[in-house]
Amino acid sequence: MTRLDGAVAIITGGARGMGAATARLLAAQGAAVIVADVLDAAGKALADEIGPRAKYLHLDVSDEDDWRGAAAAAEPRFGPVSGLVNNAGLLDVGTIEDQSLAAFRRVIDVNLQGCWLGMHTMAPQLRRAGGGVIVNISSTAGLTGYAGLGAYVASKWGIRGLTRTAALELGQAGIRVCSIHPGAVRTPMTAGMDESTTTGQPIPRYGEPEEVARLVLFLIADATYSTGSEFVLDGGATAGFGPVLPASDATLDLELVTCPRD
Ligand SMILES: NC(=O)c1ccc[n+]([C@@H]2O[C@H](COP(=O)([O-])OP(=O)(O)OC[C@H]3O[C@@H](n4cnc5c(N)ncnc54)[C@H](O)[C@@H]3O)[C@@H](O)[C@H]2O)c1
């Protein structure tokens, strides 16, 4: 008996990165998984790797018709979806002055509208399943600002607000809704980025997609008293400001302040 026996989960952006790690882990814990993405070859390969309790669906999360199609295809195969992981996302770099409106809208359409459409379309199935869990992948960019990432930041703050609202609206139906706020994680999205930016963190490294997947599993399987809540997974990047003083300097400061004996 595994922890998610009987569960049916759909993971958007499930073909690679955090989504793929999450699909593998939820399947290993007994869930039937629907890997949904626009990367058809990678998504099908992952579903084949996982086995008969996995299915790949082409789903552009910004497209309402695609969502309707996915909802219609998912239920007859495995039964109503009880877990929705709104993970699909994209990043576009550009300052508020320089980014085009088209680029801004595309990020909002995929990251924020995609999350809203996922909940809007799939909530009835979660109700039919008798309840369930929605996990929305936001970011530390949903907790603070990042220069050059205005569209992405706006989308991730939006996900945070939608998560709280959905938790209030769906709680009575036994549906919990939480957001995850990863910091830097090693995936295709961050390939080529400067990993030295993590050296000042309390945990001075990139996170791994499997670490995000384990938090998704925790929220679905174990966090039975959490809803409308934000879960940060960032190596301590947003904990506050450092650095830690060397021990000798700290001792010196303490003596100066507390021991003016002479
Ligand atoms: N990697 C990081 O450091 C990091 C940090 C914080 C948050 N995130 C968020 O985590 C989530 C997963 O990102 P990742 O790092 O695994 O990136 P990734 O680029 O490896 O994976 C993103 C997946 O989303 C899919 N996708 C993109 N547009 C889509 C669309 N319109 N419809 C359906 N699928 C689409 C991509 O094809 C890809 O498979 C994203 O929401 C991202 O914003 C990532």
The ligand as an SDF file (V2000), in Angstrom:
LIG
                    3D

 44 48  0  0  0  0  0  0  0  0999 V2000
   13.7040   26.3440  -11.9440 N   0  0  0  0  0  0  0  0  0  0  0  0
   13.5590   27.2870  -11.0500 C   0  0  0  0  0  0  0  0  0  0  0  0
   14.5430   27.7840  -10.5000 O   0  0  0  0  0  0  0  0  0  0  0  0
   12.1810   27.7470  -10.6320 C   0  0  0  0  0  0  0  0  0  0  0  0
   12.0830   28.5420   -9.4810 C   0  0  0  0  0  0  0  0  0  0  0  0
   10.8270   28.9420   -9.0440 C   0  0  0  0  0  0  0  0  0  0  0  0
    9.6980   28.5550   -9.7340 C   0  0  0  0  0  0  0  0  0  0  0  0
    9.8190   27.7820  -10.8630 N   0  0  0  0  0  0  0  0  0  0  0  0
    8.5800   27.3870  -11.5170 C   0  0  0  0  0  0  0  0  0  0  0  0
    8.4910   25.9830  -11.5090 O   0  0  0  0  0  0  0  0  0  0  0  0
    7.6950   25.5410  -12.5970 C   0  0  0  0  0  0  0  0  0  0  0  0
    8.4360   24.4610  -13.3540 C   0  0  0  0  0  0  0  0  0  0  0  0
    9.5900   25.0320  -13.9100 O   0  0  0  0  0  0  0  0  0  0  0  0
   10.9150   24.2290  -14.2750 P   0  0  0  0  0  0  0  0  0  0  0  0
   12.0340   24.9170  -13.5920 O   0  0  0  0  0  0  0  0  0  0  0  0
   10.7190   22.7680  -14.0940 O   0  0  0  0  0  0  0  0  0  0  0  0
   11.0140   24.6450  -15.8180 O   0  0  0  0  0  0  0  0  0  0  0  0
   11.0640   23.8150  -17.1650 P   0  0  0  0  0  0  0  0  0  0  0  0
   11.2170   24.8400  -18.2250 O   0  0  0  0  0  0  0  0  0  0  0  0
   12.0480   22.7180  -17.0760 O   0  0  0  0  0  0  0  0  0  0  0  0
    9.6160   23.1550  -17.2250 O   0  0  0  0  0  0  0  0  0  0  0  0
    8.4930   23.9040  -17.5060 C   0  0  0  0  0  0  0  0  0  0  0  0
    7.5360   23.0150  -18.2630 C   0  0  0  0  0  0  0  0  0  0  0  0
    6.3630   23.7800  -18.5610 O   0  0  0  0  0  0  0  0  0  0  0  0
    6.0130   23.5070  -19.8950 C   0  0  0  0  0  0  0  0  0  0  0  0
    5.2320   24.5850  -20.4780 N   0  0  0  0  0  0  0  0  0  0  0  0
    5.6360   25.8270  -20.8370 C   0  0  0  0  0  0  0  0  0  0  0  0
    4.6280   26.4940  -21.4060 N   0  0  0  0  0  0  0  0  0  0  0  0
    3.5560   25.6640  -21.3870 C   0  0  0  0  0  0  0  0  0  0  0  0
    2.2150   25.7710  -21.8190 C   0  0  0  0  0  0  0  0  0  0  0  0
    1.7610   26.8940  -22.4150 N   0  0  0  0  0  0  0  0  0  0  0  0
    1.3840   24.7250  -21.6320 N   0  0  0  0  0  0  0  0  0  0  0  0
    1.8220   23.5890  -21.0470 C   0  0  0  0  0  0  0  0  0  0  0  0
    3.0950   23.4160  -20.6300 N   0  0  0  0  0  0  0  0  0  0  0  0
    3.9370   24.4450  -20.8080 C   0  0  0  0  0  0  0  0  0  0  0  0
    7.3450   23.3430  -20.6160 C   0  0  0  0  0  0  0  0  0  0  0  0
    7.1830   22.6890  -21.8700 O   0  0  0  0  0  0  0  0  0  0  0  0
    8.1260   22.5370  -19.6040 C   0  0  0  0  0  0  0  0  0  0  0  0
    7.9270   21.1520  -19.7510 O   0  0  0  0  0  0  0  0  0  0  0  0
    7.4090   26.8030  -13.4220 C   0  0  0  0  0  0  0  0  0  0  0  0
    6.1230   27.2910  -13.0950 O   0  0  0  0  0  0  0  0  0  0  0  0
    8.4550   27.7710  -12.9680 C   0  0  0  0  0  0  0  0  0  0  0  0
    8.0560   29.1230  -13.1440 O   0  0  0  0  0  0  0  0  0  0  0  0
   11.0290   27.3800  -11.3200 C   0  0  0  0  0  0  0  0  0  0  0  0
  1  2  1  0
  2  3  2  0
  2  4  1  0
  4  5  1  0
  4 44  2  0
  5  6  2  0
  6  7  1  0
  7  8  2  0
  8  9  1  0
  8 44  1  0
  9 10  1  0
  9 42  1  0
 10 11  1  0
 11 12  1  0
 11 40  1  0
 12 13  1  0
 13 14  1  0
 14 15  2  0
 14 16  1  0
 14 17  1  0
 17 18  1  0
 18 19  2  0
 18 20  1  0
 18 21  1  0
 21 22  1  0
 22 23  1  0
 23 24  1  0
 23 38  1  0
 24 25  1  0
 25 26  1  0
 25 36  1  0
 26 27  1  0
 26 35  1  0
 27 28  2  0
 28 29  1  0
 29 30  1  0
 29 35  2  0
 30 31  1  0
 30 32  2  0
 32 33  1  0
 33 34  2  0
 34 35  1  0
 36 37  1  0
 36 38  1  0
 38 39  1  0
 40 41  1  0
 40 42  1  0
 42 43  1  0
M  CHG  2   8   1  16  -1
M  END
$$$$
